[in-house]
């Protein structure tokens, strides 16, 4: 199951982690976000133990969203060693996200 990242745990769970983190910035009212949700869940199971895959609800966690300049969702950030190493805006096929994950493992 995808992790839930929040304003409160983002620093420890993502920025201080040595693992690659894949973070889906989303909202309940966003159609494309709901469409990519199952893909994020699949990736969290597929890369369990190797990659932290989680979601940030932009409506509930405005600080994290603002810190990363999220203006369009879904926005998927790839963060490693506290730095954004890649990003994807909009809903895309699973294969696109898998390629980005493989590039940073």
BELBEL-V202516 format. One record per pair of residues at least 6 apart in sequence whose C-alpha atoms are under 8 Angstrom apart, sorted by the first residue. I is the first residue (numbers start at 1). GAP is how many residues later the second one is. D is the distance in whole Angstrom. If there is no record, write none. Layout:
i | gap | d
I | GAP | D
I | GAP | D
//
This chain:
i | gap | d
1 | 40 | 6
1 | 43 | 6
1 | 44 | 6
2 | 38 | 7
2 | 39 | 5
2 | 42 | 5
2 | 43 | 8
2 | 51 | 6
2 | 52 | 5
2 | 53 | 7
3 | 49 | 7
3 | 50 | 6
3 | 51 | 4
3 | 52 | 6
4 | 50 | 5
4 | 51 | 5
4 | 52 | 6
5 | 8 | 7
5 | 18 | 8
5 | 49 | 6
5 | 50 | 6
5 | 51 | 5
6 | 50 | 6
6 | 51 | 8
6 | 54 | 8
6 | 55 | 6
6 | 58 | 7
7 | 54 | 5
7 | 55 | 8
7 | 56 | 6
7 | 57 | 6
10 | 54 | 8
14 | 7 | 6
14 | 38 | 8
14 | 65 | 7
14 | 68 | 7
15 | 64 | 8
15 | 65 | 8
15 | 66 | 6
15 | 67 | 4
15 | 68 | 7
16 | 65 | 7
16 | 66 | 6
17 | 63 | 8
17 | 64 | 6
17 | 65 | 7
18 | 62 | 7
18 | 63 | 5
19 | 31 | 7
19 | 32 | 6
19 | 33 | 7
19 | 61 | 6
19 | 62 | 7
20 | 30 | 8
20 | 31 | 5
20 | 32 | 6
20 | 58 | 7
20 | 59 | 6
20 | 60 | 5
20 | 61 | 7
20 | 84 | 7
20 | 85 | 7
21 | 30 | 6
21 | 31 | 5
21 | 32 | 6
21 | 33 | 8
21 | 56 | 8
21 | 57 | 6
21 | 58 | 5
21 | 59 | 6
22 | 29 | 7
22 | 30 | 6
22 | 31 | 5
22 | 32 | 6
22 | 54 | 7
22 | 55 | 6
22 | 56 | 5
22 | 57 | 7
22 | 79 | 8
23 | 30 | 6
23 | 31 | 5
23 | 32 | 5
23 | 33 | 7
23 | 53 | 5
23 | 54 | 5
23 | 55 | 6
23 | 56 | 8
24 | 16 | 8
24 | 30 | 6
24 | 31 | 5
24 | 32 | 6
24 | 50 | 7
24 | 51 | 6
24 | 52 | 4
24 | 53 | 7
25 | 30 | 6
25 | 31 | 5
25 | 32 | 6
25 | 33 | 6
25 | 40 | 7
25 | 45 | 8
25 | 48 | 6
25 | 49 | 6
25 | 50 | 5
25 | 51 | 6
25 | 52 | 8
26 | 7 | 6
26 | 29 | 7
26 | 30 | 6
26 | 31 | 5
26 | 32 | 6
26 | 47 | 6
26 | 48 | 5
26 | 49 | 7
27 | 6 | 7
27 | 30 | 5
27 | 31 | 6
27 | 32 | 6
27 | 46 | 8
27 | 47 | 8
28 | 6 | 7
28 | 29 | 8
30 | 43 | 8
30 | 44 | 8
32 | 41 | 8
32 | 42 | 7
32 | 58 | 7
32 | 59 | 6
33 | 40 | 7
33 | 41 | 5
33 | 58 | 7
35 | 56 | 7
36 | 55 | 6
36 | 56 | 7
39 | 54 | 8
39 | 55 | 6
40 | 13 | 7
40 | 14 | 8
43 | 10 | 7
43 | 55 | 8
44 | 7 | 8
44 | 8 | 7
44 | 9 | 5
44 | 10 | 7
47 | 6 | 8
56 | 9 | 8
58 | 6 | 8
58 | 7 | 6
72 | 17 | 7
72 | 18 | 8
73 | 16 | 7
73 | 17 | 6
74 | 15 | 6
74 | 16 | 5
74 | 17 | 6
75 | 12 | 7
75 | 13 | 6
75 | 14 | 4
75 | 15 | 6
76 | 11 | 6
76 | 12 | 5
76 | 13 | 6
77 | 7 | 7
77 | 8 | 8
77 | 9 | 6
77 | 10 | 4
77 | 11 | 7
78 | 6 | 6
78 | 7 | 6
78 | 8 | 5
78 | 9 | 6
78 | 23 | 8
79 | 6 | 6
79 | 7 | 7
85 | 19 | 8
86 | 14 | 7
//
